[in-house]
């Protein structure tokens, strides 16, 4: 009788263990990229809030809203300043980000890619992620990953009204000591979150300026490889099967055969796992030409890599609030509509469908690049038009063949 009771207890314990393991596995699968689901990954530029370091650039305490509100029309019909439907809200407020998450996920945007910075031995503009997103009560609905935006930060570039031609800046290159702090920080603080975006169980980490990464290690490919191997080893020590490194090129362009060869050699030597863009490239006053140019660029970049190339679709382009001299020719303004964006997003979806061997990731510039005129968030001109376009294409399949 005792043996029977013992066996029953063991059976129950074993069943509980397997049930728990199944729950953990299903949670992991829920937050892991696969080849059947579309991942619409919108970039988040976390500039519109107040923090000590940002006061150096935007002293009025509202972050980059200070510059965005100073946008002014440069030609007839020029939509400036941009006016958010929900007002000039701080992007580090969890209530604000909760509304973002609901709007995004209701319309098919399911990944936020946070621009992430490290200057002067510490993080910059990290509060949108830490205080806004991670404290949002509904953040489990949304996956996220980091793009290390490791470019120099020139103050005159992002607040010309205050700094003008002043070339003062924070440098993006880091030393080994800071690099190790960064690696430790992103693994412990972000990778271990259940909704951190992973491919094959590997946390995705995107790098914007590989040239600055090389500069950090004396311009040496060999030393940079050692640094990336260190990162991979630390990720494995943390219990992950590996690290998915993503090369994020600022904007696409057509390359010569020689340039393409050199580029792919560098990508392969450094061991990157995928490539994508921050901006789709091929900018033109006419969004339809802009889109056609970007498709040609995408076709070339897809052809030259043996690793996944993920398509990018941009909403538009208008960075005149940052540049006093820019005008009509520097702005995407013809045919710059949610309908045109939907057509281009459909092209990206068809590209994803034609690559069943890789995750169906489409990056979008951007969720909230108000100062560059490229955002999905609703505004006073188009309302929810761009989000509805994502829903029509991705969720509802209205433009499928």
Steps between C-alpha positions, in 0.01 A plus 500: 500500500783735587660429161173588327472829690866576430455431129190719492686786666788463254253498211336820625838673558618397154177625343537835678862534383405429140204738521724779632759431233225511239381840625855639494554363151170642372585841648838488329341396170249783536787749511731337244512573129376227270452470127120517489424828678570854379707718729446869434788660687464877538796711610454710813706820525480565877565875503183665626542506876708672763812355660817652639724430200242608241473845661839572343335482157134588571506729805125578519433159662278344233775324307485527120145635504689828547630474142197327345268781606731748324444339161380758246359471145761551225257486204126497428336194649802409714368331815699661779506491792388139533208467740452171686137398541562431869706812560865550588514225762811379688613165360628378837152503655372140533141616443604655170684186396205283602294691242780446246503126563123467465497703179798311357381147576142578394635586155765233443815669634639245747866591557661824618867551413637750750784728393749452783793728583816503708703819542741635757512168683125459543162455332318782322123521435446164666201619704247443222583131517560469875226725636257507210492162331619266775268660756200495266241261642440341158858469375472121482284549188798645315845362424805724487868503420787748501678677221825643631491839329873542539547813292660819627241739642567849366300752698467746213345227286213427736444852636618752245291769671724481806838390361502612136834408340652390831670164439496392865397137530503181698715230343352156441821296505556317829795332671513137614392590854186676379432231245496235771261712706273531197503125437422423863227765514308396190511130591384541860264793454339417167585163341359312799158660462246244372384738225848582372498409130693187407567299188558127563516585870782750442445860613522744208740791541523751217801726441454824307856619439740208458765755399482643853521151646820447302628839618442385858756225446765695314349444156609137517273231356682242714446691826138571410446129437641430846256753647203341324615152604513625859140621464391162359674312782336714767159446343555122506616518863168669574318191376413589143595284200683795348475860382331621182703800382326725252686746278280809476597728214370853539356521151524279195676590176600329179858371515762432235610138465826576679327682788251216537784246515686696768181555697397135505852393596487729804153378600610137472836547672338669799243221518175696474182291477275737306489842333231767486459875456392782727378694196407322179717725280450667164342819635306712249245782517243256359423214738421272206847557354649465849326163533604379154861594574488312831374183331795506258738545794332214687536269200874565480561460873298181511710358217840562656448338843494138610338607829145638537437850374187648656310768304437849633213733413514870585192712563654818357777752548498861619776608737463875438455579873867410540629695198418864441615495135304198375200537272268325257762281330613359834152381601288203392169673424346374173281191541609471862179334621394198707378337177843530336662364815259205497600411144868502594437301816321243286814470286703436816248239611531322164879508542464339845269234356756422230761418768338219701838395635526813717284679755244736348640819646424839344658805664313830482638848529352591731264492793567857611766680294301824515803717434575306179140481380488120516258357756211256534351675801175686423518870424262783415545457124454127443351383828553124531557472124846345513408253773189405306725439197705250703183325611363486146821345363628281781199401710214508250695412183293742292764530230600134474495351152 
